[in-house]
Amino acid sequence: METSNSALKDRFAKYLGIEIISAGKDFSKVKLMLKPEFINGAGFVQGGVLFTLADYAFALSVNFQDAGLAVNANINFIKTVSLEDKEIYAESKLISRTRKLGTYQINVLNKANVILAQAMSIAYFKD
């Protein structure tokens, strides 16, 4: 992968063990193996883990060619996630772009491609 993508330097993503499946201009797919440490008090994967996975996929797709920063992000949790899912994925893709702003849709999925969460994020492009 030839890029100067600043997201590749993300220490938190590395700490969690997020793996890049694919990345390119305006899209990416990442994977996370679930760990017992990700479970919240209700017995499910903590929402912050899902958001972090979605946010990292977003960062990869935004910064692959351009330099962008998130100015807005929201997420809807659709299905609970447990350790039985074993691994989850996030796919980010550009859905709208102007000179300075890009809107991305990010789906968090299990390995059966069931949508677990959906996020929408807006990037501001510096140049």
N, CA, C and O atoms as CSV, one atom per row, in Angstrom:
chain,resi,resn,atom,element,x,y,z
A,1,MET,N,N,0.845,-1.156,0.000
A,1,MET,CA,C,0.000,0.000,0.000
A,1,MET,C,C,0.900,1.230,0.000
A,1,MET,O,O,1.555,1.518,1.002
A,2,GLU,N,N,0.937,1.946,-1.095
A,2,GLU,CA,C,1.784,3.129,-1.194
A,2,GLU,C,C,0.962,4.368,-0.931
A,2,GLU,O,O,0.145,4.779,-1.755
A,3,THR,N,N,1.189,4.962,0.235
A,3,THR,CA,C,0.454,6.146,0.639
A,3,THR,C,C,1.200,6.820,1.775
A,3,THR,O,O,1.977,6.181,2.484
A,4,SER,N,N,0.969,8.083,1.941
A,4,SER,CA,C,1.516,8.787,3.104
A,4,SER,C,C,0.403,8.968,4.135
A,4,SER,O,O,0.420,9.927,4.906
A,5,ASN,N,N,-0.543,8.070,4.149
A,5,ASN,CA,C,-1.735,8.133,4.986
A,5,ASN,C,C,-1.368,8.256,6.462
A,5,ASN,O,O,-0.738,7.365,7.032
A,6,SER,N,N,-1.767,9.369,7.071
A,6,SER,CA,C,-1.469,9.579,8.489
A,6,SER,C,C,-2.191,8.566,9.375
A,6,SER,O,O,-1.740,8.302,10.490
A,7,ALA,N,N,-3.293,7.997,8.912
A,7,ALA,CA,C,-4.026,7.008,9.703
A,7,ALA,C,C,-3.192,5.754,9.953
A,7,ALA,O,O,-3.439,5.026,10.915
A,8,LEU,N,N,-2.211,5.500,9.095
A,8,LEU,CA,C,-1.357,4.329,9.291
A,8,LEU,C,C,-0.499,4.452,10.542
A,8,LEU,O,O,0.051,3.458,11.017
A,9,LYS,N,N,-0.379,5.658,11.077
A,9,LYS,CA,C,0.405,5.900,12.292
A,9,LYS,C,C,-0.448,5.842,13.559
A,9,LYS,O,O,0.054,6.135,14.645
A,10,ASP,N,N,-1.708,5.477,13.448
A,10,ASP,CA,C,-2.651,5.484,14.560
A,10,ASP,C,C,-2.267,4.435,15.602
A,10,ASP,O,O,-2.422,3.236,15.371
A,11,ARG,N,N,-1.775,4.885,16.725
A,11,ARG,CA,C,-1.307,3.982,17.780
A,11,ARG,C,C,-2.446,3.240,18.459
A,11,ARG,O,O,-2.291,2.082,18.847
A,12,PHE,N,N,-3.590,3.899,18.605
A,12,PHE,CA,C,-4.726,3.249,19.270
A,12,PHE,C,C,-5.254,2.099,18.422
A,12,PHE,O,O,-5.588,1.041,18.956
A,13,ALA,N,N,-5.334,2.292,17.121
A,13,ALA,CA,C,-5.781,1.210,16.221
A,13,ALA,C,C,-4.833,0.022,16.312
A,13,ALA,O,O,-5.270,-1.129,16.333
A,14,LYS,N,N,-3.541,0.300,16.365
A,14,LYS,CA,C,-2.566,-0.783,16.502
A,14,LYS,C,C,-2.713,-1.477,17.847
A,14,LYS,O,O,-2.624,-2.702,17.927
A,15,TYR,N,N,-2.937,-0.703,18.902
A,15,TYR,CA,C,-3.114,-1.255,20.238
A,15,TYR,C,C,-4.308,-2.211,20.296
A,15,TYR,O,O,-4.236,-3.272,20.917
A,16,LEU,N,N,-5.413,-1.822,19.637
A,16,LEU,CA,C,-6.601,-2.673,19.613
A,16,LEU,C,C,-6.432,-3.889,18.715
A,16,LEU,O,O,-7.134,-4.887,18.879
A,17,GLY,N,N,-5.508,-3.811,17.772
A,17,GLY,CA,C,-5.284,-4.917,16.841
A,17,GLY,C,C,-6.079,-4.804,15.553
A,17,GLY,O,O,-6.344,-5.815,14.903
A,18,ILE,N,N,-6.464,-3.599,15.173
A,18,ILE,CA,C,-7.225,-3.415,13.934
A,18,ILE,C,C,-6.314,-3.695,12.744
A,18,ILE,O,O,-5.197,-3.185,12.656
A,19,GLU,N,N,-6.816,-4.511,11.844
A,19,GLU,CA,C,-6.070,-4.918,10.645
A,19,GLU,C,C,-6.689,-4.264,9.413
A,19,GLU,O,O,-7.911,-4.232,9.267
A,20,ILE,N,N,-5.847,-3.747,8.535
A,20,ILE,CA,C,-6.325,-3.156,7.287
A,20,ILE,C,C,-6.509,-4.276,6.263
A,20,ILE,O,O,-5.566,-5.002,5.949
A,21,ILE,N,N,-7.721,-4.407,5.751
A,21,ILE,CA,C,-8.015,-5.394,4.705
A,21,ILE,C,C,-7.753,-4.755,3.338
A,21,ILE,O,O,-7.081,-5.342,2.490
A,22,SER,N,N,-8.289,-3.550,3.132
A,22,SER,CA,C,-8.050,-2.812,1.888
A,22,SER,C,C,-8.240,-1.329,2.164
A,22,SER,O,O,-9.003,-0.932,3.045
A,23,ALA,N,N,-7.534,-0.530,1.397
A,23,ALA,CA,C,-7.667,0.921,1.531
A,23,ALA,C,C,-7.294,1.565,0.209
A,23,ALA,O,O,-6.379,1.120,-0.483
A,24,GLY,N,N,-8.007,2.601,-0.120
A,24,GLY,CA,C,-7.747,3.345,-1.340
A,24,GLY,C,C,-8.413,4.698,-1.242
A,24,GLY,O,O,-8.982,5.049,-0.208
A,25,LYS,N,N,-8.342,5.447,-2.308
A,25,LYS,CA,C,-8.957,6.771,-2.311
A,25,LYS,C,C,-10.463,6.616,-2.096
A,25,LYS,O,O,-11.162,6.022,-2.915
A,26,ASP,N,N,-10.934,7.149,-1.007
A,26,ASP,CA,C,-12.359,7.237,-0.677
A,26,ASP,C,C,-13.013,5.919,-0.264
A,26,ASP,O,O,-14.241,5.838,-0.244
A,27,PHE,N,N,-12.240,4.889,0.063
A,27,PHE,CA,C,-12.828,3.657,0.588
A,27,PHE,C,C,-11.804,2.935,1.454
A,27,PHE,O,O,-10.598,3.142,1.315
A,28,SER,N,N,-12.295,2.094,2.338
A,28,SER,CA,C,-11.413,1.206,3.097
A,28,SER,C,C,-12.241,0.121,3.760
A,28,SER,O,O,-13.457,0.240,3.911
A,29,LYS,N,N,-11.547,-0.945,4.151
A,29,LYS,CA,C,-12.157,-2.025,4.922
A,29,LYS,C,C,-11.137,-2.470,5.950
A,29,LYS,O,O,-9.977,-2.725,5.626
A,30,VAL,N,N,-11.587,-2.562,7.205
A,30,VAL,CA,C,-10.717,-2.979,8.292
A,30,VAL,C,C,-11.388,-4.099,9.087
A,30,VAL,O,O,-12.597,-4.312,8.997
A,31,LYS,N,N,-10.572,-4.807,9.863
A,31,LYS,CA,C,-11.054,-5.974,10.618
A,31,LYS,C,C,-10.542,-5.890,12.051
A,31,LYS,O,O,-9.442,-5.398,12.305
A,32,LEU,N,N,-11.356,-6.376,12.977
A,32,LEU,CA,C,-10.958,-6.424,14.378
A,32,LEU,C,C,-11.379,-7.762,14.974
A,32,LEU,O,O,-12.548,-8.142,14.913
A,33,MET,N,N,-10.419,-8.461,15.545
A,33,MET,CA,C,-10.710,-9.689,16.291
A,33,MET,C,C,-11.180,-9.272,17.686
A,33,MET,O,O,-10.525,-8.468,18.351
A,34,LEU,N,N,-12.299,-9.811,18.120
A,34,LEU,CA,C,-12.875,-9.411,19.406
A,34,LEU,C,C,-12.151,-10.084,20.565
A,34,LEU,O,O,-11.723,-11.235,20.474
A,35,LYS,N,N,-12.026,-9.332,21.658
A,35,LYS,CA,C,-11.319,-9.791,22.856
A,35,LYS,C,C,-12.233,-9.639,24.078
A,35,LYS,O,O,-13.112,-8.777,24.078
A,36,PRO,N,N,-12.043,-10.453,25.109
A,36,PRO,CA,C,-12.859,-10.320,26.318
A,36,PRO,C,C,-12.796,-8.913,26.932
A,36,PRO,O,O,-13.753,-8.469,27.566
A,37,GLU,N,N,-11.687,-8.225,26.746
A,37,GLU,CA,C,-11.539,-6.872,27.301
A,37,GLU,C,C,-12.493,-5.867,26.661
A,37,GLU,O,O,-12.664,-4.771,27.194
A,38,PHE,N,N,-13.118,-6.206,25.539
A,38,PHE,CA,C,-14.027,-5.301,24.831
A,38,PHE,C,C,-15.461,-5.369,25.358
A,38,PHE,O,O,-16.316,-4.609,24.903
A,39,ILE,N,N,-15.739,-6.270,26.310
A,39,ILE,CA,C,-17.102,-6.502,26.778
A,39,ILE,C,C,-17.482,-5.476,27.853
A,39,ILE,O,O,-16.709,-5.200,28.770
A,40,ASN,N,N,-18.694,-4.919,27.715
A,40,ASN,CA,C,-19.194,-3.935,28.685
A,40,ASN,C,C,-19.967,-4.635,29.805
A,40,ASN,O,O,-20.048,-5.863,29.835
A,41,GLY,N,N,-20.527,-3.860,30.710
A,41,GLY,CA,C,-21.251,-4.406,31.859
A,41,GLY,C,C,-22.496,-5.190,31.480
A,41,GLY,O,O,-22.958,-6.024,32.259
A,42,ALA,N,N,-23.050,-4.938,30.298
A,42,ALA,CA,C,-24.248,-5.654,29.847
A,42,ALA,C,C,-23.901,-6.971,29.155
A,42,ALA,O,O,-24.793,-7.742,28.800
A,43,GLY,N,N,-22.595,-7.231,28.963
A,43,GLY,CA,C,-22.171,-8.479,28.349
A,43,GLY,C,C,-21.975,-8.418,26.843
A,43,GLY,O,O,-21.798,-9.449,26.194
A,44,PHE,N,N,-22.005,-7.217,26.288
A,44,PHE,CA,C,-21.818,-7.042,24.851
A,44,PHE,C,C,-20.558,-6.227,24.575
A,44,PHE,O,O,-19.997,-5.610,25.481
A,45,VAL,N,N,-20.123,-6.231,23.320
A,45,VAL,CA,C,-18.969,-5.409,22.941
A,45,VAL,C,C,-19.345,-3.944,23.148
A,45,VAL,O,O,-20.400,-3.491,22.706
A,46,GLN,N,N,-18.472,-3.224,23.820
A,46,GLN,CA,C,-18.681,-1.824,24.169
A,46,GLN,C,C,-18.823,-0.985,22.900
A,46,GLN,O,O,-18.082,-1.183,21.937
A,47,GLY,N,N,-19.770,-0.053,22.899
A,47,GLY,CA,C,-20.029,0.787,21.730
A,47,GLY,C,C,-18.823,1.574,21.268
A,47,GLY,O,O,-18.675,1.836,20.075
A,48,GLY,N,N,-17.960,1.954,22.193
A,48,GLY,CA,C,-16.750,2.688,21.825
A,48,GLY,C,C,-15.820,1.878,20.938
A,48,GLY,O,O,-15.095,2.442,20.119
A,49,VAL,N,N,-15.835,0.563,21.095
A,49,VAL,CA,C,-15.023,-0.306,20.234
A,49,VAL,C,C,-15.557,-0.250,18.803
A,49,VAL,O,O,-14.785,-0.134,17.851
A,50,LEU,N,N,-16.887,-0.333,18.658
A,50,LEU,CA,C,-17.496,-0.253,17.332
A,50,LEU,C,C,-17.232,1.111,16.700
A,50,LEU,O,O,-16.918,1.207,15.514
A,51,PHE,N,N,-17.363,2.165,17.506
A,51,PHE,CA,C,-17.120,3.507,16.980
A,51,PHE,C,C,-15.658,3.667,16.559
A,51,PHE,O,O,-15.377,4.243,15.508
A,52,THR,N,N,-14.739,3.167,17.360
A,52,THR,CA,C,-13.319,3.267,17.018
A,52,THR,C,C,-13.014,2.547,15.718
A,52,THR,O,O,-12.267,3.058,14.885
A,53,LEU,N,N,-13.588,1.362,15.537
A,53,LEU,CA,C,-13.376,0.624,14.292
A,53,LEU,C,C,-13.912,1.413,13.100
A,53,LEU,O,O,-13.237,1.527,12.077
A,54,ALA,N,N,-15.118,1.955,13.227
A,54,ALA,CA,C,-15.714,2.768,12.153
A,54,ALA,C,C,-14.881,4.013,11.896
A,54,ALA,O,O,-14.643,4.373,10.743
A,55,ASP,N,N,-14.436,4.671,12.956
A,55,ASP,CA,C,-13.658,5.899,12.823
A,55,ASP,C,C,-12.315,5.644,12.143
A,55,ASP,O,O,-11.841,6.474,11.368
A,56,TYR,N,N,-11.709,4.509,12.432
A,56,TYR,CA,C,-10.430,4.184,11.801
A,56,TYR,C,C,-10.611,3.907,10.303
A,56,TYR,O,O,-9.803,4.348,9.486
A,57,ALA,N,N,-11.669,3.178,9.949
A,57,ALA,CA,C,-11.950,2.944,8.524
A,57,ALA,C,C,-12.172,4.282,7.815
A,57,ALA,O,O,-11.675,4.497,6.709
A,58,PHE,N,N,-12.910,5.161,8.449
A,58,PHE,CA,C,-13.146,6.512,7.914
A,58,PHE,C,C,-11.825,7.245,7.712
A,58,PHE,O,O,-11.587,7.811,6.645
A,59,ALA,N,N,-10.974,7.239,8.716
A,59,ALA,CA,C,-9.689,7.947,8.624
A,59,ALA,C,C,-8.830,7.416,7.481
A,59,ALA,O,O,-8.189,8.192,6.771
A,60,LEU,N,N,-8.815,6.110,7.303
A,60,LEU,CA,C,-8.039,5.535,6.200
A,60,LEU,C,C,-8.556,6.012,4.849
A,60,LEU,O,O,-7.773,6.395,3.980
A,61,SER,N,N,-9.869,5.989,4.674
A,61,SER,CA,C,-10.425,6.381,3.377
A,61,SER,C,C,-10.298,7.875,3.125
A,61,SER,O,O,-10.128,8.290,1.978
A,62,VAL,N,N,-10.376,8.682,4.156
A,62,VAL,CA,C,-10.248,10.136,4.008
A,62,VAL,C,C,-8.813,10.531,3.671
A,62,VAL,O,O,-8.586,11.398,2.828
A,63,ASN,N,N,-7.862,9.903,4.320
A,63,ASN,CA,C,-6.467,10.327,4.220
A,63,ASN,C,C,-5.625,9.536,3.227
A,63,ASN,O,O,-4.408,9.713,3.180
A,64,PHE,N,N,-6.237,8.681,2.448
A,64,PHE,CA,C,-5.446,7.879,1.527
A,64,PHE,C,C,-4.687,8.747,0.530
A,64,PHE,O,O,-3.507,8.516,0.265
A,65,GLN,N,N,-5.367,9.740,-0.015
A,65,GLN,CA,C,-4.726,10.627,-0.991
A,65,GLN,C,C,-4.706,12.076,-0.503
A,65,GLN,O,O,-3.730,12.792,-0.726
A,66,ASP,N,N,-5.764,12.503,0.152
A,66,ASP,CA,C,-5.878,13.875,0.646
A,66,ASP,C,C,-5.572,13.900,2.141
A,66,ASP,O,O,-5.371,12.859,2.767
A,67,ALA,N,N,-5.540,15.098,2.693
A,67,ALA,CA,C,-5.365,15.255,4.137
A,67,ALA,C,C,-6.655,15.825,4.690
A,67,ALA,O,O,-6.996,16.979,4.432
A,68,GLY,N,N,-7.376,15.007,5.456
A,68,GLY,CA,C,-8.655,15.443,5.989
A,68,GLY,C,C,-8.793,15.138,7.467
A,68,GLY,O,O,-8.141,14.244,8.006
A,69,LEU,N,N,-9.655,15.902,8.101
A,69,LEU,CA,C,-9.939,15.726,9.529
A,69,LEU,C,C,-11.443,15.603,9.727
A,69,LEU,O,O,-12.220,16.244,9.019
A,70,ALA,N,N,-11.848,14.795,10.672
A,70,ALA,CA,C,-13.269,14.657,10.987
A,70,ALA,C,C,-13.783,15.931,11.630
A,70,ALA,O,O,-13.154,16.478,12.536
A,71,VAL,N,N,-14.922,16.397,11.162
A,71,VAL,CA,C,-15.587,17.539,11.788
A,71,VAL,C,C,-16.938,17.138,12.377
A,71,VAL,O,O,-17.536,17.887,13.150
A,72,ASN,N,N,-17.407,15.955,12.007
A,72,ASN,CA,C,-18.662,15.449,12.555
A,72,ASN,C,C,-18.677,13.936,12.380
A,72,ASN,O,O,-18.203,13.410,11.373
A,73,ALA,N,N,-19.223,13.251,13.366
A,73,ALA,CA,C,-19.372,11.803,13.274
A,73,ALA,C,C,-20.546,11.386,14.137
A,73,ALA,O,O,-20.734,11.892,15.243
A,74,ASN,N,N,-21.335,10.452,13.614
A,74,ASN,CA,C,-22.403,9.878,14.430
A,74,ASN,C,C,-22.533,8.407,14.081
A,74,ASN,O,O,-22.151,7.971,12.996
A,75,ILE,N,N,-23.073,7.662,15.012
A,75,ILE,CA,C,-23.192,6.219,14.805
A,75,ILE,C,C,-24.519,5.742,15.363
A,75,ILE,O,O,-24.992,6.229,16.390
A,76,ASN,N,N,-25.106,4.791,14.676
A,76,ASN,CA,C,-26.318,4.124,15.145
A,76,ASN,C,C,-25.967,2.664,15.380
A,76,ASN,O,O,-25.474,1.980,14.483
A,77,PHE,N,N,-26.225,2.196,16.590
A,77,PHE,CA,C,-25.977,0.805,16.941
A,77,PHE,C,C,-27.239,0.011,16.600
A,77,PHE,O,O,-28.308,0.275,17.151
A,78,ILE,N,N,-27.116,-0.948,15.704
A,78,ILE,CA,C,-28.276,-1.649,15.165
A,78,ILE,C,C,-28.477,-3.010,15.829
A,78,ILE,O,O,-29.603,-3.373,16.169
A,79,LYS,N,N,-27.403,-3.754,16.012
A,79,LYS,CA,C,-27.477,-5.076,16.648
A,79,LYS,C,C,-26.393,-5.170,17.709
A,79,LYS,O,O,-25.333,-4.555,17.594
A,80,THR,N,N,-26.676,-5.948,18.738
A,80,THR,CA,C,-25.646,-6.166,19.754
A,80,THR,C,C,-24.547,-7.046,19.172
A,80,THR,O,O,-24.771,-7.840,18.259
A,81,VAL,N,N,-23.361,-6.879,19.728
A,81,VAL,CA,C,-22.190,-7.640,19.289
A,81,VAL,C,C,-21.638,-8.358,20.509
A,81,VAL,O,O,-21.473,-7.759,21.572
A,82,SER,N,N,-21.353,-9.642,20.350
A,82,SER,CA,C,-20.794,-10.424,21.449
A,82,SER,C,C,-19.518,-11.102,20.979
A,82,SER,O,O,-19.170,-11.046,19.800
A,83,LEU,N,N,-18.829,-11.739,21.905
A,83,LEU,CA,C,-17.602,-12.456,21.556
A,83,LEU,C,C,-17.864,-13.590,20.576
A,83,LEU,O,O,-16.950,-14.026,19.875
A,84,GLU,N,N,-19.106,-14.075,20.520
A,84,GLU,CA,C,-19.449,-15.132,19.568
A,84,GLU,C,C,-19.257,-14.676,18.117
A,84,GLU,O,O,-19.051,-15.502,17.227
A,85,ASP,N,N,-19.325,-13.367,17.883
A,85,ASP,CA,C,-19.083,-12.846,16.529
A,85,ASP,C,C,-17.631,-13.048,16.108
A,85,ASP,O,O,-17.341,-13.110,14.913
A,86,LYS,N,N,-16.728,-13.151,17.055
A,86,LYS,CA,C,-15.292,-13.412,16.866
A,86,LYS,C,C,-14.541,-12.305,16.142
A,86,LYS,O,O,-13.473,-11.895,16.599
A,87,GLU,N,N,-15.064,-11.811,15.032
A,87,GLU,CA,C,-14.397,-10.735,14.293
A,87,GLU,C,C,-15.454,-9.834,13.678
A,87,GLU,O,O,-16.529,-10.287,13.286
A,88,ILE,N,N,-15.131,-8.560,13.602
A,88,ILE,CA,C,-16.028,-7.597,12.978
A,88,ILE,C,C,-15.229,-6.746,11.994
A,88,ILE,O,O,-14.004,-6.651,12.075
A,89,TYR,N,N,-15.943,-6.145,11.081
A,89,TYR,CA,C,-15.341,-5.365,10.007
A,89,TYR,C,C,-15.991,-3.992,9.950
A,89,TYR,O,O,-17.119,-3.811,10.408
A,90,ALA,N,N,-15.282,-3.035,9.391
A,90,ALA,CA,C,-15.869,-1.735,9.073
A,90,ALA,C,C,-15.474,-1.391,7.647
A,90,ALA,O,O,-14.315,-1.527,7.254
A,91,GLU,N,N,-16.458,-0.944,6.884
A,91,GLU,CA,C,-16.247,-0.519,5.500
A,91,GLU,C,C,-16.667,0.930,5.376
A,91,GLU,O,O,-17.792,1.294,5.719
A,92,SER,N,N,-15.762,1.751,4.888
A,92,SER,CA,C,-16.016,3.183,4.716
A,92,SER,C,C,-16.006,3.517,3.235
A,92,SER,O,O,-15.149,3.046,2.487
A,93,LYS,N,N,-16.974,4.342,2.813
A,93,LYS,CA,C,-16.962,4.785,1.421
A,93,LYS,C,C,-17.490,6.206,1.326
A,93,LYS,O,O,-18.386,6.611,2.066
A,94,LEU,N,N,-16.916,6.942,0.403
A,94,LEU,CA,C,-17.337,8.315,0.133
A,94,LEU,C,C,-18.707,8.292,-0.530
A,94,LEU,O,O,-18.940,7.516,-1.456
A,95,ILE,N,N,-19.625,9.155,-0.050
A,95,ILE,CA,C,-20.917,9.248,-0.720
A,95,ILE,C,C,-21.185,10.637,-1.294
A,95,ILE,O,O,-22.082,10.804,-2.120
A,96,SER,N,N,-20.405,11.641,-0.856
A,96,SER,CA,C,-20.570,12.997,-1.384
A,96,SER,C,C,-19.299,13.792,-1.123
A,96,SER,O,O,-18.689,13.670,-0.060
A,97,ARG,N,N,-18.899,14.611,-2.100
A,97,ARG,CA,C,-17.662,15.381,-1.922
A,97,ARG,C,C,-17.790,16.741,-2.577
A,97,ARG,O,O,-18.257,16.861,-3.709
A,98,THR,N,N,-17.368,17.768,-1.846
A,98,THR,CA,C,-17.150,19.098,-2.406
A,98,THR,C,C,-15.656,19.353,-2.287
A,98,THR,O,O,-14.896,18.459,-1.916
A,99,ARG,N,N,-15.241,20.562,-2.598
A,99,ARG,CA,C,-13.810,20.865,-2.530
A,99,ARG,C,C,-13.268,20.706,-1.105
A,99,ARG,O,O,-12.151,20.224,-0.919
A,100,LYS,N,N,-14.044,21.105,-0.111
A,100,LYS,CA,C,-13.560,21.108,1.278
A,100,LYS,C,C,-14.190,20.054,2.192
A,100,LYS,O,O,-13.641,19.761,3.254
A,101,LEU,N,N,-15.327,19.482,1.800
A,101,LEU,CA,C,-16.023,18.545,2.676
A,101,LEU,C,C,-16.320,17.226,1.971
A,101,LEU,O,O,-16.633,17.198,0.781
A,102,GLY,N,N,-16.217,16.146,2.719
A,102,GLY,CA,C,-16.587,14.834,2.211
A,102,GLY,C,C,-17.454,14.120,3.224
A,102,GLY,O,O,-17.155,14.132,4.418
A,103,THR,N,N,-18.525,13.498,2.761
A,103,THR,CA,C,-19.414,12.729,3.624
A,103,THR,C,C,-19.195,11.250,3.328
A,103,THR,O,O,-19.219,10.822,2.174
A,104,TYR,N,N,-18.985,10.488,4.377
A,104,TYR,CA,C,-18.679,9.063,4.260
A,104,TYR,C,C,-19.696,8.249,5.034
A,104,TYR,O,O,-20.132,8.648,6.114
A,105,GLN,N,N,-20.074,7.100,4.477
A,105,GLN,CA,C,-20.903,6.131,5.175
A,105,GLN,C,C,-20.003,4.986,5.595
A,105,GLN,O,O,-19.207,4.480,4.804
A,106,ILE,N,N,-20.138,4.588,6.841
A,106,ILE,CA,C,-19.330,3.500,7.367
A,106,ILE,C,C,-20.266,2.448,7.953
A,106,ILE,O,O,-21.082,2.749,8.824
A,107,ASN,N,N,-20.143,1.220,7.473
A,107,ASN,CA,C,-20.911,0.100,8.004
A,107,ASN,C,C,-19.993,-0.782,8.828
A,107,ASN,O,O,-18.891,-1.125,8.398
A,108,VAL,N,N,-20.456,-1.144,10.018
A,108,VAL,CA,C,-19.767,-2.132,10.845
A,108,VAL,C,C,-20.547,-3.432,10.674
A,108,VAL,O,O,-21.759,-3.476,10.880
A,109,LEU,N,N,-19.829,-4.488,10.296
A,109,LEU,CA,C,-20.460,-5.754,9.911
A,109,LEU,C,C,-19.829,-6.933,10.624
A,109,LEU,O,O,-18.683,-6.862,11.068
A,110,ASN,N,N,-20.587,-8.023,10.733
A,110,ASN,CA,C,-19.968,-9.266,11.177
A,110,ASN,C,C,-19.518,-10.044,9.944
A,110,ASN,O,O,-19.680,-9.565,8.821
A,111,LYS,N,N,-18.958,-11.232,10.135
A,111,LYS,CA,C,-18.422,-11.956,8.975
A,111,LYS,C,C,-19.514,-12.490,8.054
A,111,LYS,O,O,-19.217,-12.906,6.934
A,112,ALA,N,N,-20.776,-12.486,8.500
A,112,ALA,CA,C,-21.900,-12.863,7.642
A,112,ALA,C,C,-22.472,-11.645,6.905
A,112,ALA,O,O,-23.522,-11.734,6.267
A,113,ASN,N,N,-21.772,-10.512,6.999
A,113,ASN,CA,C,-22.171,-9.243,6.378
A,113,ASN,C,C,-23.474,-8.669,6.936
A,113,ASN,O,O,-24.157,-7.909,6.249
A,114,VAL,N,N,-23.821,-9.023,8.165
A,114,VAL,CA,C,-24.952,-8.416,8.849
A,114,VAL,C,C,-24.488,-7.071,9.403
A,114,VAL,O,O,-23.449,-6.992,10.059
A,115,ILE,N,N,-25.252,-6.021,9.140
A,115,ILE,CA,C,-24.881,-4.687,9.625
A,115,ILE,C,C,-25.151,-4.610,11.125
A,115,ILE,O,O,-26.269,-4.843,11.586
A,116,LEU,N,N,-24.114,-4.280,11.865
A,116,LEU,CA,C,-24.189,-4.158,13.325
A,116,LEU,C,C,-24.342,-2.706,13.754
A,116,LEU,O,O,-24.992,-2.406,14.756
A,117,ALA,N,N,-23.737,-1.811,12.985
A,117,ALA,CA,C,-23.808,-0.377,13.262
A,117,ALA,C,C,-23.564,0.369,11.952
A,117,ALA,O,O,-22.891,-0.131,11.050
A,118,GLN,N,N,-24.125,1.576,11.866
A,118,GLN,CA,C,-23.888,2.436,10.709
A,118,GLN,C,C,-23.477,3.812,11.211
A,118,GLN,O,O,-24.077,4.369,12.130
A,119,ALA,N,N,-22.449,4.334,10.586
A,119,ALA,CA,C,-21.958,5.658,10.953
A,119,ALA,C,C,-21.947,6.556,9.719
A,119,ALA,O,O,-21.805,6.091,8.588
A,120,MET,N,N,-22.099,7.842,9.968
A,120,MET,CA,C,-21.923,8.866,8.939
A,120,MET,C,C,-20.915,9.847,9.510
A,120,MET,O,O,-21.051,10.304,10.645
A,121,SER,N,N,-19.912,10.162,8.723
A,121,SER,CA,C,-18.869,11.083,9.179
A,121,SER,C,C,-18.578,12.083,8.084
A,121,SER,O,O,-18.667,11.775,6.896
A,122,ILE,N,N,-18.230,13.281,8.502
A,122,ILE,CA,C,-17.892,14.351,7.571
A,122,ILE,C,C,-16.436,14.739,7.787
A,122,ILE,O,O,-15.996,14.960,8.915
A,123,ALA,N,N,-15.701,14.816,6.687
A,123,ALA,CA,C,-14.288,15.214,6.723
A,123,ALA,C,C,-14.140,16.620,6.143
A,123,ALA,O,O,-14.815,16.996,5.185
A,124,TYR,N,N,-13.251,17.370,6.746
A,124,TYR,CA,C,-12.837,18.662,6.205
A,124,TYR,C,C,-11.458,18.467,5.597
A,124,TYR,O,O,-10.540,17.987,6.262
A,125,PHE,N,N,-11.318,18.840,4.331
A,125,PHE,CA,C,-10.047,18.694,3.631
A,125,PHE,C,C,-9.287,20.009,3.682
A,125,PHE,O,O,-9.801,21.053,3.279
A,126,LYS,N,N,-8.067,19.948,4.177
A,126,LYS,CA,C,-7.245,21.142,4.375
A,126,LYS,C,C,-6.866,21.820,3.066
A,126,LYS,O,O,-6.891,23.048,2.976
A,127,ASP,N,N,-6.522,21.047,2.063
A,127,ASP,CA,C,-6.073,21.643,0.799
A,127,ASP,C,C,-6.986,21.267,-0.342
A,127,ASP,O,O,-6.757,21.682,-1.478
